[in-house]
């Protein structure tokens, strides 16, 4: 009986250590999302939003069907006022990424908050954009949620063609 309890205690301690360690792993911003790379995922109509919030950073990724552009707009549940990160891989294989500011139902170049890291990639008929940003640029101390928008165009390789799909959600800050 004593050995069983000791083994249970050791297994419990190891499990707690692995869980604590897993929360400290930061995603690699490389334009691909690996299984278990992010703490949270949200799926909507074939689009996968992956996210992880650390004390200093917010890591987010969008993976959408097709080889066109993908976008994440942070800080708003509508385009107006959102800081929008957009990306695609051009026909020559060159990654194209821009930061835009939403203004009503449009957007334009923005020189405000910039990502610490950003990458876009194409694989298996899907496009993925990953960003790492300063947490303090988008979250106030103690803030528990952040609104965001997301969109993609299945085939357009530019930053102006209208989206194929768009929606909004809320990131829960753990």
N, C-alpha and C positions, 0 to 999 in steps of 0.2 A: 504494500500500500504506500509506503514512504517513497519508493522509487517512482511510482506512478505520479504522485503529487509533485515530486521534484521535476520529473519530465514535463508535466503540465506547466509548471512555473517557468521552466526554461523556454518551452515553446511559446508561452504567452509573452515573455520578455523579448524574444526574437521577433515575434510578430509585431509588437509595438515598436521595436527599433526599425524594422523594415518600413512600417507605415510612416514613421517620423522621417526617415531618410527619403522616402519617395516624395514627400511634400517639399523637400528641399532641392529636388532635381529640377533644373531649369531646362526648358525646351531648347533644342538647337535650331536656330533660325537659318534654315537652308533651303526652303521652298518645298520641303516634303514633311509630312506628318507621319511619324511612326506610331504603332500601337503603344498605348500607355505613356506617350511623350507628354501629354497634357493632363491636368487634373480634372478638367471639365470638358464635356462635349455636348453640343446641341445640334440636332438634325432637323431640317425643315425642307421638304420638297427636293431631296437629293443634295442639298447643301449641308456641309458639316462645318460648324464653328467650333474650334478648339480654343481653350483658354486656360491660363494659369496666372495667378496673381501671387507675387512674392512681396516682401516688405518694401522693396525698391522699384519693382518692375511689373508691368502687365505684358504678358505674352499672349498673342492671339493669332489664329490662323483661320482662313476660310478656304475650303476645298469645294469646288463646284464642277458640274459636268461641262464638258466642252473644252475648247482650246482658246477661248476668248478672254476678256478681262474679268477680274473679280475685284470686289471692293468691300471694305469694312469702314463704316462711319461711326466714330466714337463720340459720346457725350450728348447724344440726342436720339429721340425715337422717330425723328423725321429728318429729311435731308437738311433743312434750314438750320444752320448753326453747327452741324456736325463737322468734325475733322475727318476727312475721308482719305483713306489709304487705298490706292488702286494699283493693280499690276496685271501684266500679261507677258507672255513670251512671244516676241515678234517672229515673223516667218524665217528669219535667219538664225533663230535660237537665242537672240539677245534678250535678256530680261529688261522690261520697261516698268518703272515704278514711279508714281507721283503722289504727292500729298496735295489735297484739294480742300477747300472750305465750301460747305454747302451754303447756298444763298437762295432761299425760297425753293424752287424746283429745279435748280441748276447748281453748278459748282465751277470753281476756278482755282488756278494755282494759289498755293498758300505757303507762306514762309514762317508760320508760327511753330507749333510743336512738331518736332521731327523725330522720327524713330531712331533708337539707338542702333537697331539692326533691322534689316528688312531683306526679304528674298522672295522670289517668285519662281515657280517651276511648273512644268507640264509633264504628266505621266499617266499612262493608262486611260487616256481620254478625259482627264480632269486637270484643272488648273488650281494651284495652291499658292496663296499669298500668306507669308508669315511676317509678323512685326513684333518688335520688343520696344516698349516705350517707357518713359519715366512715369511711375505711378502717380507722383505728385502733380504731373501735368493734367491728369484727368480725374483724380479722386481727392476729395477733401479728407482730412483726418477723421476716422470713424465712419466714413461713408460705407454703406453695406451693399449698394447696387450701383450699376452704371448702365444707362441705356445705350444701345447701339443699333445701327442699321447695317444691312448687308445686301449685296446685289451681285449679279453677274450677267454677262452676255455670252451666250454659248459659243459664238464664233468671231465676234468683232475684235480686231487687234488695234484698238485706238481707245482714247479716253472720252470720246464724245457720243458714240452710238448708244442708243437707249438700251436699258437692261432687258434681259429675257425674263428675269425674276428678281423680286426685291421683297424685303420684309424687315421687321425689327424685332428685337428681343431685349432682355435684361440680363446682364452679367451679375451673378451673385458673388459677392466678395466674402470669402471664407476666412 
